[in-house]
Amino acid sequence: MNNQSVAAVLELVKERIGAESPLHPRYASEIMDLWRVDPYNSTAPFSRKTCSGMAEERVQRRLVAILAADVVGYSRLMGEDEAGTLAVLKARRKQILEPLVGKHQGRVFKLTGDGALVQFSSAVDAVACAIDLQQAMAAANTGQPEKRQIVLRIGINLGDVIVEGADLFGDGVNIAARLEAVAEPGCILVSGAAYDQIKNKISAAFDDLGPQSLRNIQDPVRAYRVADTPPATLTALTSSSPKASIAVLPFVNMSGDPSQDYFSDGITEDIITELARFRQLHVLARNSSFRYRGQNVDVVRVGRELGARYLVEGSVRRIGNRIRIVAQLVETEAGRHIWAERYDRDQEELFAVQDEVVRTIVATLAGRVVAQDTERARRKPPASLVAYDYVLKGDALPLSDPQSDRQARELFEKAIELDPEYAKAYALLASSHCRLWLNDTSDSNAHLDRAFELAKKGLAADSNESTCHSCLGWVHQLKGAYDLAEHHYLKAFELNPNRAQVAAGLADLNIALGKPEEALERFRQAKRIDPYFDPSWYWPMVGVAHFVAEHFDDAIAALNRSPNMPTWVHVYLAACHGLKGDMDRAHHHAAEVMRRRPAFSVLRFVKKDAYKRAEDRQRLINGLRKAGLPG
């Protein structure tokens, strides 16, 4: 920001607030930062052109009708099928939105990933277009599965706006957007200002909803719902759980260093984990809430999309040896802040702060849920913040990359050196050794034995750590101790019923037990717990379940959804095509296996897959030998 721009901003601010004394240039920079974060914020006192040193230019204003529309559950739809959702949205815009806007003499002045802002010279045209748009979208959804339907919510306002080139700003736009955010799926909300211009001029009935308190809008806005557009029923968007549902949005890294994102992410994940220990709460999983990273969040809208009654949001700042954590709890239905707190502590007090945040949130919800067994919910924190930092860094590395997995092991080992009682570090290190054993083409069990030793140490350090139980369950499964594996998986699920990873672990165990249908149901359960749960191994493991069920076409389809196609996926594809008699494809995948692992052996591979039933082992052996793989 140059000196001329700073001076222009300061003069305008002084004019607006009546300041007599000089203002420091720092204030101009802070106000500019507010505009970068939320250019539609109604509290901002000037336009962006003014901020660029053009205060002398007269602001252009216009009275227009604004239609704001967005897609309900956009993040969920993108999480389930990114390419398919984008293709449908583009088609709907071209085939429905653009023709209807043109028909009603409107102009789309802004498109977002999931919505649009449209300008009309008449409120009558805006409402008529909105009704046609909702009816056309409903017709296009006919015959589509409910969870794949594209449903809009729409808000309309008539108001004064600031014109900057092709863009529009100000409360005239903000009110339309805020009405859209509180509209029910499939509905249209109209502000009182727009309603006064259209009543008796359009053949539609309206329901008077009374004054509505809208986020960042100073005065309540009277709202009317168009009665011809009843709410759409979208069960996939709401939680079926009678428990109070809560989502923790990714805490914002305020340190000014993007490389510190892992630290704020780790704190967010720890708060999710600790809240999930309370069985009276339905806590949405990490992947669901982390979809909103970096967005200017409207809590009402996010609450609707996630089916969450409450949101936790906040920020983390590391300054030298000090840490500042800001956290707040919001009720999403009305966008009402229930509780907020700021913690300024030394780094070594971080874990006490996390526990305090969790306890305070649960205590605040006490009138709505009964929080029992709080002692069990208190975790045993690591003794060293540096050890905690190592674990966060290691856990953030991709599992599918051998080099990253090696770096993660080094970090977990450093954490254990600093804190020999750090349970989660033992569990994560044990899991890494399990992967090493599975990828080892020799007959050595050294890595599996090491994983067993580490997993037991982790559980001894903290028997209430869900990650330790699920890890030990996996080790027992690989060793063929199926009863012990089931015991620890179920214990992990009891300690943290909102962890999709544990449900998927139980699915893997059911594959080994020869219960593919139960495995597929557990995989579906993982997706119900967390609609965005999609680790790189998820679909390939679904494919293995279908393979055990002898659904080879379904197995091939699921295996081919692997994003990185590790060697074991090619192994199963070779077996599927071999058993189907498609020898060209079978030989293709077998050749890829041998290219990557020249020492590959069918019997060693099958032994490590730890099938309990002889018929499951023999099926895999037959398929691989038909594909031409040795050993």
C-alpha positions as CSV (number, residue, x, y, z in Angstrom):
1,M,0.0,0.0,0.0
2,N,1.7,3.3,-1.1
3,N,1.7,6.5,0.9
4,Q,-0.9,8.1,-1.4
5,S,-3.3,5.2,-0.7
6,V,-2.7,5.4,3.0
7,A,-3.4,9.1,3.1
8,A,-6.6,8.7,1.1
9,V,-7.8,5.9,3.4
10,L,-7.1,7.8,6.6
11,E,-8.8,11.0,5.4
12,L,-11.9,9.0,4.4
13,V,-12.0,7.2,7.7
14,K,-11.7,10.5,9.6
15,E,-14.5,11.9,7.6
16,R,-16.7,8.9,8.3
17,I,-16.0,8.7,12.1
18,G,-15.6,12.3,12.8
19,A,-12.0,12.0,14.1
20,E,-10.3,15.2,15.0
21,S,-6.9,13.8,16.0
22,P,-4.5,12.2,13.5
23,L,-4.8,8.5,12.7
24,H,-1.8,6.3,12.5
25,P,-1.1,4.7,9.1
26,R,-1.3,1.3,10.7
27,Y,-5.1,1.7,10.9
28,A,-5.3,2.0,7.1
29,S,-3.5,-1.3,6.6
30,E,-5.7,-3.0,9.1
31,I,-8.8,-1.8,7.3
32,M,-7.4,-3.0,4.0
33,D,-6.9,-6.4,5.6
34,L,-10.6,-6.5,6.6
35,W,-11.6,-5.9,3.0
36,R,-9.3,-8.7,1.8
37,V,-11.0,-11.1,4.2
38,D,-14.6,-10.1,3.6
39,P,-15.2,-7.6,0.7
40,Y,-18.9,-7.7,1.3
41,N,-18.7,-6.9,5.0
42,S,-21.3,-4.2,5.6
43,T,-19.2,-2.5,8.3
44,A,-16.4,-1.6,5.9
45,P,-16.6,2.2,5.3
46,F,-15.2,2.5,1.8
47,S,-14.9,0.9,-1.6
48,R,-11.9,-1.0,-2.9
49,K,-11.3,1.7,-5.5
50,T,-11.1,4.3,-2.7
51,C,-8.5,2.0,-0.9
52,S,-6.4,2.2,-4.0
53,G,-5.9,5.9,-3.7
54,M,-9.0,7.0,-5.6
55,A,-11.0,8.7,-2.8
56,E,-11.6,11.7,-5.1
57,E,-13.6,9.6,-7.5
58,R,-17.4,9.8,-6.9
59,V,-18.9,6.5,-5.7
60,Q,-21.5,5.2,-8.2
61,R,-24.6,3.8,-6.6
62,R,-27.7,2.2,-8.0
63,L,-31.0,0.7,-6.8
64,V,-31.3,-2.9,-8.0
65,A,-32.8,-6.2,-7.1
66,I,-30.3,-8.9,-6.2
67,L,-30.8,-12.6,-6.4
68,A,-28.3,-14.8,-4.5
69,A,-28.4,-18.5,-5.1
70,D,-26.2,-21.4,-4.0
71,V,-26.1,-25.2,-4.0
72,V,-27.2,-27.0,-0.9
73,G,-24.6,-29.4,0.4
74,Y,-22.0,-28.4,-2.2
75,S,-19.0,-29.6,-0.2
76,R,-20.7,-33.0,0.4
77,L,-21.4,-33.4,-3.3
78,M,-17.8,-32.5,-4.3
79,G,-16.5,-34.9,-1.7
80,E,-18.5,-37.8,-3.1
81,D,-17.9,-37.1,-6.8
82,E,-15.9,-34.0,-7.7
83,A,-15.7,-34.4,-11.5
84,G,-19.4,-35.5,-11.7
85,T,-20.6,-32.6,-9.6
86,L,-18.7,-30.0,-11.6
87,A,-20.0,-31.4,-14.9
88,V,-23.6,-31.3,-13.7
89,L,-23.3,-27.7,-12.3
90,K,-21.8,-26.5,-15.6
91,A,-24.6,-28.1,-17.5
92,R,-27.3,-26.6,-15.2
93,R,-25.8,-23.2,-15.5
94,K,-25.7,-23.4,-19.3
95,Q,-29.1,-25.1,-19.8
96,I,-31.1,-23.6,-16.9
97,L,-29.6,-20.6,-15.2
98,E,-28.3,-18.5,-18.1
99,P,-31.4,-18.9,-20.3
100,L,-33.8,-18.0,-17.4
101,V,-31.7,-15.0,-16.3
102,G,-31.7,-13.8,-19.9
103,K,-35.5,-14.3,-20.2
104,H,-36.1,-12.1,-17.2
105,Q,-33.6,-9.3,-18.2
106,G,-31.1,-10.1,-15.5
107,R,-27.3,-10.2,-15.4
108,V,-25.0,-12.6,-13.6
109,F,-22.3,-10.4,-12.1
110,K,-20.5,-13.0,-9.9
111,L,-20.2,-16.8,-10.1
112,T,-18.7,-18.8,-7.2
113,G,-18.0,-22.5,-7.0
114,D,-21.5,-23.3,-5.8
115,G,-23.6,-20.2,-6.5
116,A,-24.3,-17.0,-8.3
117,L,-25.2,-13.4,-7.8
118,V,-27.6,-11.9,-10.3
119,Q,-28.7,-8.3,-10.8
120,F,-32.2,-7.3,-12.0
121,S,-33.6,-3.8,-12.6
122,S,-37.0,-5.0,-11.2
123,A,-37.8,-7.0,-8.1
124,V,-40.7,-8.5,-10.0
125,D,-38.3,-9.9,-12.6
126,A,-36.0,-11.2,-9.8
127,V,-38.8,-13.2,-8.1
128,A,-40.3,-14.5,-11.3
129,C,-36.8,-15.7,-12.4
130,A,-36.3,-17.4,-9.0
131,I,-39.6,-19.2,-9.2
132,D,-38.8,-20.5,-12.7
133,L,-35.3,-21.4,-11.6
134,Q,-36.4,-23.5,-8.6
135,Q,-39.1,-25.3,-10.7
136,A,-36.6,-26.0,-13.5
137,M,-34.1,-27.4,-11.0
138,A,-36.7,-29.6,-9.4
139,A,-37.6,-31.0,-12.8
140,A,-34.0,-31.6,-13.7
141,N,-33.6,-33.6,-10.4
142,T,-36.4,-36.0,-11.3
143,G,-35.2,-39.5,-11.4
144,Q,-31.8,-38.6,-9.7
145,P,-30.8,-40.3,-6.4
146,E,-31.6,-37.9,-3.6
147,K,-28.0,-37.6,-2.5
148,R,-27.0,-36.5,-6.0
149,Q,-29.7,-33.9,-6.6
150,I,-28.6,-30.3,-7.2
151,V,-30.9,-28.2,-4.9
152,L,-30.7,-24.5,-4.6
153,R,-31.6,-22.0,-1.9
154,I,-32.3,-18.4,-3.0
155,G,-32.4,-15.0,-1.3
156,I,-33.7,-11.8,-3.0
157,N,-33.3,-8.2,-1.9
158,L,-34.1,-4.8,-3.3
159,G,-31.5,-2.3,-2.2
160,D,-28.8,0.3,-2.9
161,V,-25.5,-1.1,-4.2
162,I,-22.1,0.3,-5.0
163,V,-21.1,-0.2,-8.6
164,E,-17.5,-0.9,-9.5
165,G,-17.1,-1.9,-13.1
166,A,-19.1,-5.1,-13.6
167,D,-19.2,-5.8,-9.9
168,L,-21.7,-4.8,-7.1
169,F,-21.1,-4.3,-3.4
170,G,-22.8,-3.2,-0.3
171,D,-25.8,-4.1,1.9
172,G,-28.0,-4.5,-1.1
173,V,-25.9,-7.5,-2.0
174,N,-25.2,-8.6,1.6
175,I,-28.8,-8.9,2.6
176,A,-29.7,-11.1,-0.4
177,A,-26.7,-13.4,0.4
178,R,-27.6,-13.6,4.1
179,L,-31.3,-14.5,3.3
180,E,-30.0,-17.2,0.9
181,A,-27.9,-18.6,3.7
182,V,-30.9,-19.0,6.1
183,A,-33.3,-20.3,3.4
184,E,-34.4,-23.9,3.5
185,P,-33.3,-26.2,0.6
186,G,-35.4,-25.5,-2.4
187,C,-36.9,-22.3,-1.0
188,I,-36.9,-18.6,-1.9
189,L,-36.7,-15.9,0.7
190,V,-37.6,-12.3,-0.2
191,S,-36.7,-9.2,1.9
192,G,-39.4,-6.8,3.0
193,A,-38.0,-4.1,0.7
194,A,-38.4,-6.4,-2.3
195,Y,-41.8,-7.7,-1.1
196,D,-43.2,-4.2,-0.9
197,Q,-42.5,-3.8,-4.7
198,I,-43.9,-7.1,-5.8
199,K,-47.0,-7.7,-3.8
200,N,-50.1,-7.9,-6.0
201,K,-47.8,-7.8,-9.0
202,I,-46.9,-11.5,-9.2
203,S,-49.1,-14.6,-9.1
204,A,-47.5,-16.3,-6.1
205,A,-48.4,-16.6,-2.4
206,F,-46.0,-15.5,0.4
207,D,-45.5,-16.6,4.0
208,D,-44.5,-13.8,6.3
209,L,-41.6,-15.1,8.4
210,G,-41.3,-11.9,10.4
211,P,-38.0,-10.0,11.3
212,Q,-34.9,-12.1,10.8
213,S,-31.5,-11.4,12.5
214,L,-28.9,-11.8,9.8
215,R,-25.2,-12.2,10.2
216,N,-23.3,-8.8,9.9
217,I,-26.5,-6.9,9.2
218,Q,-27.1,-4.3,11.9
219,D,-31.0,-4.3,11.9
220,P,-33.4,-7.2,11.6
221,V,-34.7,-7.8,8.1
222,R,-38.3,-8.8,7.5
223,A,-38.5,-11.9,5.3
224,Y,-41.1,-13.6,3.2
225,R,-41.0,-17.1,1.8
226,V,-42.4,-17.8,-1.6
227,A,-45.1,-20.4,-0.9
228,D,-45.0,-22.0,-4.3
229,T,-41.6,-23.5,-3.6
230,P,-41.9,-26.0,-0.7
231,P,-38.7,-27.1,1.1
232,A,-36.8,-30.0,-0.6
233,T,-36.3,-33.1,1.6
234,L,-32.6,-33.9,1.8
235,T,-32.1,-36.4,4.5
236,A,-28.4,-36.8,3.5
237,L,-27.8,-33.2,4.8
238,T,-29.1,-33.7,8.3
239,S,-27.9,-35.8,11.1
240,S,-30.2,-38.6,12.1
241,S,-28.6,-38.8,15.5
242,P,-30.6,-37.5,18.5
243,K,-27.3,-36.3,20.0
244,A,-26.2,-32.7,19.9
245,S,-24.1,-32.5,16.7
246,I,-21.0,-30.4,16.7
247,A,-18.3,-29.7,14.1
248,V,-14.9,-28.2,14.7
249,L,-13.7,-26.0,11.9
250,P,-10.0,-25.8,11.1
251,F,-8.4,-23.3,13.5
252,V,-6.8,-20.5,11.5
253,N,-3.0,-20.3,11.6
254,M,-2.4,-16.6,12.5
255,S,1.4,-17.0,12.7
256,G,2.0,-15.6,9.2
257,D,4.0,-18.6,8.3
258,P,2.1,-21.2,6.1
259,S,4.6,-23.9,7.2
260,Q,2.9,-23.7,10.6
261,D,-0.5,-24.9,9.2
262,Y,0.3,-28.4,10.5
263,F,0.4,-27.0,14.0
264,S,-3.1,-25.4,14.0
265,D,-4.5,-28.4,12.1
266,G,-3.1,-30.7,14.8
267,I,-4.7,-28.7,17.6
268,T,-8.0,-28.8,15.7
269,E,-7.8,-32.5,15.3
270,D,-7.0,-33.0,19.0
271,I,-10.0,-31.0,20.0
272,I,-12.2,-33.1,17.6
273,T,-10.8,-36.3,19.1
274,E,-11.3,-35.2,22.7
275,L,-14.9,-34.1,22.0
276,A,-15.6,-37.4,20.3
277,R,-14.9,-39.2,23.5
278,F,-18.2,-37.9,24.9
279,R,-20.7,-40.4,23.7
280,Q,-23.5,-37.9,24.3
281,L,-22.2,-35.7,21.5
282,H,-22.2,-36.5,17.8
283,V,-18.9,-35.0,16.6
284,L,-18.4,-34.6,12.9
285,A,-15.1,-36.0,11.6
286,R,-12.1,-34.0,10.6
287,N,-12.5,-34.4,6.8
288,S,-16.0,-33.0,6.9
289,S,-15.1,-29.8,8.7
290,F,-11.7,-29.3,7.0
291,R,-13.4,-28.8,3.7
292,Y,-14.1,-25.2,4.9
293,R,-10.4,-24.3,5.4
294,G,-9.6,-20.9,4.1
295,Q,-13.2,-19.9,3.5
296,N,-15.1,-16.9,4.8
297,V,-17.5,-19.1,6.7
298,D,-21.2,-18.4,7.1
299,V,-22.0,-20.5,10.2
300,V,-25.7,-20.8,9.4
301,R,-24.9,-22.3,5.9
302,V,-22.1,-24.5,7.2
303,G,-24.4,-25.8,9.9
304,R,-27.0,-26.8,7.4
305,E,-24.5,-28.4,5.0
306,L,-22.9,-30.5,7.8
307,G,-26.0,-31.1,9.8
308,A,-24.3,-29.6,12.8
309,R,-26.2,-27.7,15.5
310,Y,-23.0,-26.3,16.9
311,L,-19.7,-25.1,15.4
312,V,-16.4,-24.6,17.1
313,E,-14.0,-22.1,15.4
314,G,-10.9,-20.4,16.4
315,S,-7.3,-19.5,15.7
316,V,-3.8,-20.3,16.8
317,R,-0.8,-17.9,16.9
318,R,2.8,-18.9,18.0
319,I,4.9,-15.9,19.0
320,G,8.3,-16.9,20.4
321,N,7.7,-19.1,23.4
322,R,4.1,-18.0,23.7
323,I,0.9,-19.5,22.2
324,R,-2.4,-17.7,21.8
325,I,-5.5,-19.9,21.1
326,V,-8.9,-18.2,20.5
327,A,-11.9,-20.5,20.5
328,Q,-15.6,-19.8,20.2
329,L,-18.8,-22.0,20.2
330,V,-21.6,-21.0,17.8
331,E,-25.2,-22.2,17.6
332,T,-25.7,-22.6,13.8
333,E,-29.5,-22.2,13.6
334,A,-29.4,-18.6,14.5
335,G,-25.7,-17.9,14.1
336,R,-25.6,-17.0,17.8
337,H,-22.3,-17.1,19.7
338,I,-22.7,-19.1,22.9
339,W,-19.2,-18.8,24.3
340,A,-15.8,-17.4,23.4
341,E,-12.4,-17.4,25.1
342,R,-8.8,-16.4,24.5
343,Y,-5.9,-18.3,26.0
344,D,-2.4,-16.8,26.2
345,R,0.0,-19.3,27.6
346,D,3.6,-20.5,27.5
347,Q,4.1,-23.3,25.0
348,E,4.4,-25.9,27.7
349,E,0.9,-25.2,28.9
350,L,-0.6,-26.0,25.5
351,F,-2.1,-29.3,26.5
352,A,-3.8,-27.8,29.6
353,V,-5.3,-25.2,27.3
354,Q,-6.7,-27.9,25.0
355,D,-8.3,-29.8,27.9
356,E,-9.7,-26.5,29.2
357,V,-11.3,-25.7,25.8
358,V,-12.9,-29.1,25.6
359,R,-14.2,-29.0,29.1
360,T,-15.6,-25.5,28.7
361,I,-17.4,-26.4,25.5
362,V,-19.0,-29.5,27.0
363,A,-20.0,-27.6,30.2
364,T,-21.6,-24.9,28.0
365,L,-23.7,-27.6,26.3
366,A,-24.7,-29.2,29.7
367,G,-28.2,-27.9,29.4
368,R,-28.7,-29.7,26.1
369,V,-26.6,-32.9,26.6
370,V,-25.5,-34.8,29.7
371,A,-21.8,-35.2,29.7
372,Q,-20.9,-38.2,31.8
373,D,-17.6,-39.9,32.7
374,T,-15.5,-36.7,32.2
375,E,-12.6,-38.3,33.8
376,R,-12.2,-40.8,31.0
377,A,-12.4,-38.0,28.5
378,R,-9.3,-36.4,29.9
379,R,-6.3,-37.6,27.9
380,K,-2.8,-38.1,29.2
381,P,-0.9,-35.3,27.4
382,P,2.6,-35.7,26.1
383,A,5.3,-34.4,28.4
384,S,7.0,-32.4,25.7
385,L,5.6,-29.8,23.2
386,V,8.5,-30.6,20.9
387,A,7.5,-34.3,20.9
388,Y,3.9,-33.2,20.2
389,D,5.2,-31.1,17.3
390,Y,7.1,-34.1,15.8
391,V,4.0,-36.3,15.9
392,L,1.9,-33.6,14.2
393,K,4.5,-33.3,11.4
394,G,4.8,-37.0,11.0
395,D,1.1,-37.6,10.9
396,A,0.6,-35.0,8.3
397,L,2.9,-36.8,5.8
398,P,1.3,-39.0,3.0
399,L,1.3,-42.7,3.8
400,S,1.5,-43.8,0.2
401,D,5.0,-42.3,-0.4
402,P,7.8,-44.6,1.0
403,Q,10.1,-41.6,1.5
404,S,7.5,-39.7,3.4
405,D,6.7,-42.8,5.5
406,R,10.4,-43.0,6.4
407,Q,10.5,-39.4,7.4
408,A,7.4,-39.9,9.5
409,R,9.0,-42.8,11.3
410,E,12.0,-40.7,12.1
411,L,9.8,-38.0,13.6
412,F,7.8,-40.5,15.7
413,E,11.1,-42.0,17.0
414,K,12.3,-38.5,18.0
415,A,9.0,-37.9,19.8
416,I,9.4,-41.1,21.8
417,E,13.0,-40.2,22.7
418,L,11.7,-36.9,24.2
419,D,8.6,-38.4,25.8
420,P,8.9,-42.2,26.4
421,E,5.2,-42.3,27.6
422,Y,3.7,-40.7,24.4
423,A,1.1,-43.3,23.5
424,K,0.0,-42.0,20.1
425,A,3.6,-41.7,18.9
426,Y,4.1,-45.5,19.6
427,A,0.8,-46.3,17.8
428,L,1.7,-44.3,14.7
429,L,5.2,-45.7,14.6
430,A,3.8,-49.3,14.9
431,S,1.5,-48.7,12.0
432,S,4.4,-47.6,9.9
433,H,6.2,-50.8,10.7
434,C,3.1,-52.8,9.7
435,R,3.2,-51.1,6.3
436,L,6.9,-51.9,6.0
437,W,6.2,-55.6,6.7
438,L,3.4,-55.7,4.1
439,N,5.6,-54.3,1.4
440,D,8.6,-56.5,2.3
441,T,9.0,-59.4,-0.3
442,S,11.2,-61.4,2.1
443,D,10.1,-64.0,4.6
444,S,11.2,-61.8,7.6
445,N,8.8,-60.9,10.3
446,A,11.1,-58.4,11.9
447,H,8.9,-55.4,11.1
448,L,5.7,-57.1,12.3
449,D,7.4,-58.1,15.5
450,R,8.6,-54.5,16.0
451,A,5.1,-53.2,15.3
452,F,3.7,-55.6,18.0
453,E,6.2,-54.4,20.5
454,L,5.5,-50.7,19.8
455,A,1.7,-51.1,19.8
456,K,1.8,-52.8,23.3
457,K,4.0,-50.0,24.6
458,G,1.5,-47.4,23.4
459,L,-1.4,-49.2,25.0
460,A,0.6,-49.5,28.3
461,A,1.2,-45.8,28.2
462,D,-2.5,-44.9,27.7
463,S,-5.2,-47.6,27.7
464,N,-7.8,-44.9,26.8
465,E,-6.2,-43.9,23.6
466,S,-8.4,-45.1,20.7
467,T,-5.5,-44.9,18.2
468,C,-3.5,-47.4,20.3
469,H,-6.3,-50.0,20.4
470,S,-7.0,-49.8,16.7
471,C,-3.3,-50.1,15.9
472,L,-2.9,-53.2,18.2
473,G,-6.1,-54.6,16.6
474,W,-4.4,-54.3,13.1
475,V,-1.2,-56.0,14.4
476,H,-3.2,-58.9,15.9
477,Q,-5.1,-59.2,12.6
478,L,-1.9,-59.4,10.6
479,K,-0.6,-62.0,13.0
480,G,-3.8,-64.1,12.6
481,A,-5.0,-63.5,16.2
482,Y,-8.5,-62.6,15.0
483,D,-10.3,-62.7,18.4
484,L,-7.8,-60.3,19.9
485,A,-8.0,-58.1,16.8
486,E,-11.7,-57.8,17.1
487,H,-11.5,-57.0,20.9
488,H,-9.2,-54.1,20.3
489,Y,-11.0,-52.7,17.3
490,L,-14.3,-52.8,19.3
491,K,-12.6,-51.1,22.2
492,A,-11.3,-48.4,19.9
493,F,-14.8,-47.9,18.6
494,E,-16.2,-47.7,22.1
495,L,-13.6,-45.0,23.1
496,N,-14.2,-43.0,20.0
497,P,-17.4,-43.9,18.1
498,N,-17.1,-41.0,15.7
499,R,-13.8,-42.1,14.1
500,A,-14.4,-43.4,10.6
501,Q,-10.9,-44.9,10.6
502,V,-12.0,-47.5,13.2
503,A,-15.1,-48.5,11.3
504,A,-12.9,-49.0,8.3
505,G,-10.5,-51.1,10.4
506,L,-13.4,-53.3,11.4
507,A,-14.3,-53.7,7.7
508,D,-10.7,-54.8,7.0
509,L,-11.0,-57.4,9.8
510,N,-14.3,-58.7,8.4
511,I,-12.5,-59.2,5.0
512,A,-9.9,-61.3,6.7
513,L,-12.6,-63.3,8.5
514,G,-14.4,-64.1,5.2
515,K,-17.4,-61.8,5.9
516,P,-17.4,-59.5,2.9
517,E,-21.0,-58.3,3.3
518,E,-20.3,-57.2,6.9
519,A,-17.1,-55.6,5.6
520,L,-19.0,-53.6,3.0
521,E,-21.5,-52.5,5.6
522,R,-18.6,-51.3,7.9
523,F,-17.2,-49.3,5.0
524,R,-20.6,-47.7,4.5
525,Q,-20.7,-47.0,8.2
526,A,-17.4,-45.2,7.9
527,K,-18.9,-43.0,5.2
528,R,-21.9,-42.3,7.4
529,I,-19.7,-41.2,10.3
530,D,-17.7,-39.0,7.9
531,P,-19.2,-38.3,4.4
532,Y,-15.8,-37.0,3.3
533,F,-13.7,-40.0,4.6
534,D,-11.7,-40.9,1.6
535,P,-8.1,-42.1,2.3
536,S,-6.2,-43.4,-0.7
537,W,-6.8,-47.0,0.4
538,Y,-10.6,-46.8,0.9
539,W,-11.9,-47.8,-2.5
540,P,-9.2,-50.4,-3.1
541,M,-10.2,-52.1,0.2
542,V,-13.8,-52.0,-0.9
543,G,-12.6,-53.7,-4.0
544,V,-11.0,-56.5,-1.9
545,A,-14.2,-57.0,-0.1
546,H,-16.0,-57.5,-3.4
547,F,-13.2,-59.9,-4.4
548,V,-13.8,-62.1,-1.4
549,A,-17.5,-62.0,-2.2
550,E,-16.6,-63.1,-5.8
551,H,-18.1,-59.9,-7.3
552,F,-15.2,-59.5,-9.7
553,D,-16.7,-56.7,-11.8
554,D,-17.5,-54.6,-8.7
555,A,-14.1,-55.4,-7.4
556,I,-12.4,-54.2,-10.5
557,A,-14.4,-51.0,-10.6
558,A,-13.6,-50.2,-6.9
559,L,-9.9,-51.1,-7.3
560,N,-9.6,-48.8,-10.3
561,R,-10.7,-45.9,-8.1
562,S,-7.4,-46.0,-6.3
563,P,-5.8,-42.5,-6.7
564,N,-2.2,-43.8,-6.6
565,M,-2.4,-47.5,-7.7
566,P,0.1,-49.1,-5.3
567,T,1.5,-52.5,-6.1
568,W,-1.0,-54.5,-4.1
569,V,-3.8,-52.9,-6.1
570,H,-2.3,-54.3,-9.3
571,V,-2.0,-57.7,-7.6
572,Y,-5.7,-57.8,-6.9
573,L,-6.5,-56.5,-10.4
574,A,-4.4,-59.3,-11.9
575,A,-6.3,-61.9,-9.8
576,C,-9.7,-60.5,-10.7
577,H,-9.0,-60.5,-14.4
578,G,-7.4,-63.9,-14.2
579,L,-10.4,-65.4,-12.5
580,K,-12.7,-63.7,-15.1
581,G,-10.6,-65.1,-17.9
582,D,-9.6,-61.7,-19.3
583,M,-6.0,-62.8,-19.7
584,D,-4.7,-59.7,-21.6
585,R,-5.7,-57.5,-18.6
586,A,-4.5,-60.1,-16.1
587,H,-1.0,-60.3,-17.8
588,H,-0.9,-56.5,-18.0
589,H,-1.3,-56.1,-14.2
590,A,1.0,-59.0,-13.5
591,A,3.7,-57.5,-15.6
592,E,3.3,-54.2,-13.6
593,V,3.7,-56.1,-10.3
594,M,6.9,-57.8,-11.5
595,R,8.3,-54.5,-12.8
596,R,7.9,-52.9,-9.4
597,R,8.8,-56.0,-7.3
598,P,11.0,-58.5,-9.2
599,A,11.1,-60.7,-6.1
600,F,7.3,-61.0,-5.8
601,S,6.0,-64.3,-4.6
602,V,2.3,-65.4,-4.7
603,L,2.5,-67.5,-1.5
604,R,4.3,-64.8,0.5
605,F,1.8,-62.2,-0.6
606,V,-1.3,-64.4,0.2
607,K,0.2,-65.3,3.6
608,K,0.5,-61.6,4.5
609,D,-3.1,-60.9,3.6
610,A,-4.0,-63.0,6.6
611,Y,-7.2,-64.7,5.4
612,K,-8.7,-66.9,8.0
613,R,-10.6,-69.2,5.6
614,A,-8.6,-71.5,3.3
615,E,-11.1,-70.9,0.4
616,D,-10.3,-67.2,0.5
617,R,-6.6,-67.8,0.3
618,Q,-7.0,-70.4,-2.5
619,R,-9.2,-68.0,-4.5
620,L,-6.4,-65.4,-4.5
621,I,-3.7,-68.0,-5.3
622,N,-5.7,-69.3,-8.2
623,G,-6.3,-65.8,-9.7
624,L,-2.7,-64.8,-9.3
625,R,-1.3,-68.0,-10.9
626,K,-3.8,-67.7,-13.8
627,A,-2.3,-64.2,-14.3
628,G,1.1,-65.7,-14.6
629,L,2.6,-64.4,-11.3
630,P,5.4,-66.7,-9.8
631,G,5.8,-68.4,-6.4
